[in-house]
Amino acid sequence: MRYKITVEYDGTKLLGWQKQLDGPSAQEYLEKAAEAFLCRPTEISGAGRTDAGVHALGQVAHFDTEKKMPLFRMREAFNAHLKIMEAPVAVINVEEVSPDFHARFSAVGRGYIYRILNRRAPSALDKDRSWWVPVPLDVSKMQEAAQYLLGNHDFTSFRAAACQAKSPVKTLDKLEISQNGEEIRFCVEARSFLHHQVRNFVGTLKMVGDGHLQPNDVKRILDAKDRSQAGITAPACGLYLNRVMY
Amino acid sequence: MRYKITVEYDGTKLLGWQKQLDGPSAQEYLEKAAEAFLCRPTEISGAGRTDAGVHALGQVAHFDTEKKMPLFRMREAFNAHLKIMEAPVAVINVEEVSPDFHARFSAVGRGYIYRILNRRAPSALDKDRSWWVPVPLDVSKMQEAAQYLLGNHDFTSFRAAACQAKSPVKTLDKLEISQNGEEIRFCVEARSFLHHQVRNFVGTLKMVGDGHLQPNDVKRILDAKDRSQAGITAPACGLYLNRVMY
């Protein structure tokens, strides 16, 4: 039987989703928890990697097991063992799925949230949960610039050097920027993303917000197909994998 | 000259607001920061204590100094030194006030927020920032029960044994309970509070929400003037000192 799990994690003390030799990852914690209650090594496949420090509200993964147990009990078992390990990871949902479901290959969309705290004073409570930008940002200019990124484009200018995607051409379905008090929130959706694509969008749009770039510079940067033209990579701590669509 | 500061802190790793011999406190971090840039020992007086683990979005304190510096620079100096100490504390505002201003005695009201995360799965991201209650709570019953607590009462039933207030009679101005998805949020305001009063309200109202008590039991508990009649003290991690009114 194949199961789909939805996972929340605080990425602050993780090297990311994927198992690493040199530190903790969400995948490793989940596989250890699964092994503890399924009593055999269990591979857990995620919908996609997240970088060190990036959070998840709705990462999705799947695994196979012969063992029969009620779904709610499986969730409780995961969370009980994650708690014992003091893992910053929680399983928020477990579903049975058909054997041809694949967390990564069946996904038809991914949604990310990026949070900027835009105020002069640093934050004690949202440290590690948002990017603190102390200079005032012009949200309407950032919104204007974001329009150039929507749709089907060659996103080479926003792609990390280490990106393993076959093609830099992607379709960006949504890039909404909203302001609520001191928080500026980006909601970004696409079928799939290049490595660092969301963080590079945010880093460049922040430079529009603070006046270092004009909104139409973003079109020039996109057309240049050159990573060196775009802005900085926004820090990992503001990024949340919000949901994976199937 | 007297200055008023507004302070945010993550109480998770603090013993509370007030200086303690056996561990870190918000007051101690602020006094160390002030000493570092004012170049002399500086006493910082808060509007009120908070317990270990309780957070603040808007604690207020005052201090005196002869040193003249622009207000924004004073805030930057506080935050620079707090960062060096890796203190989970930030100064979000500095104002000059008249010499008769007193953070505690001039206050005419205090507002607290309490957050419950009400879902079966634990939280990775809101751990230490909310009280995780895995059983479903009936918010409308909790709202009904809260009405009995509003106004002027003898709150002995909701007062910690260690409370040092002269009288258990207080006036509760506001106790609003709202639900937003999986979060239940309490907004509580009064001129002043007894020790553990908000956490004892929440602990008792939670027992109304989960069916252990009926809404009108809260009236009986209040009238009993007996701490043993009320419910548990809700954990510190869900409580935030939101603001102090002058």
Boltz contact constraints between the chains, C-beta under 6 A:
constraints:
  - contact:
      token1: [A, 8]
      token2: [B, 124]
      max_distance: 6.0
  - contact:
      token1: [A, 9]
      token2: [B, 124]
      max_distance: 6.0
  - contact:
      token1: [A, 10]
      token2: [B, 124]
      max_distance: 6.0
  - contact:
      token1: [A, 10]
      token2: [B, 125]
      max_distance: 6.0
  - contact:
      token1: [A, 79]
      token2: [B, 122]
      max_distance: 6.0
  - contact:
      token1: [A, 88]
      token2: [B, 124]
      max_distance: 6.0
  - contact:
      token1: [A, 89]
      token2: [B, 124]
      max_distance: 6.0
  - contact:
      token1: [A, 90]
      token2: [B, 121]
      max_distance: 6.0
  - contact:
      token1: [A, 90]
      token2: [B, 122]
      max_distance: 6.0
  - contact:
      token1: [A, 90]
      token2: [B, 123]
      max_distance: 6.0
  - contact:
      token1: [A, 90]
      token2: [B, 124]
      max_distance: 6.0
  - contact:
      token1: [A, 92]
      token2: [B, 121]
      max_distance: 6.0
  - contact:
      token1: [A, 121]
      token2: [B, 90]
      max_distance: 6.0
  - contact:
      token1: [A, 121]
      token2: [B, 92]
      max_distance: 6.0
  - contact:
      token1: [A, 122]
      token2: [B, 79]
      max_distance: 6.0
  - contact:
      token1: [A, 122]
      token2: [B, 90]
      max_distance: 6.0
  - contact:
      token1: [A, 123]
      token2: [B, 90]
      max_distance: 6.0
  - contact:
      token1: [A, 124]
      token2: [B, 8]
      max_distance: 6.0
  - contact:
      token1: [A, 124]
      token2: [B, 9]
      max_distance: 6.0
  - contact:
      token1: [A, 124]
      token2: [B, 10]
      max_distance: 6.0
  - contact:
      token1: [A, 124]
      token2: [B, 88]
      max_distance: 6.0
  - contact:
      token1: [A, 124]
      token2: [B, 89]
      max_distance: 6.0
  - contact:
      token1: [A, 124]
      token2: [B, 90]
      max_distance: 6.0
  - contact:
      token1: [A, 125]
      token2: [B, 10]
      max_distance: 6.0
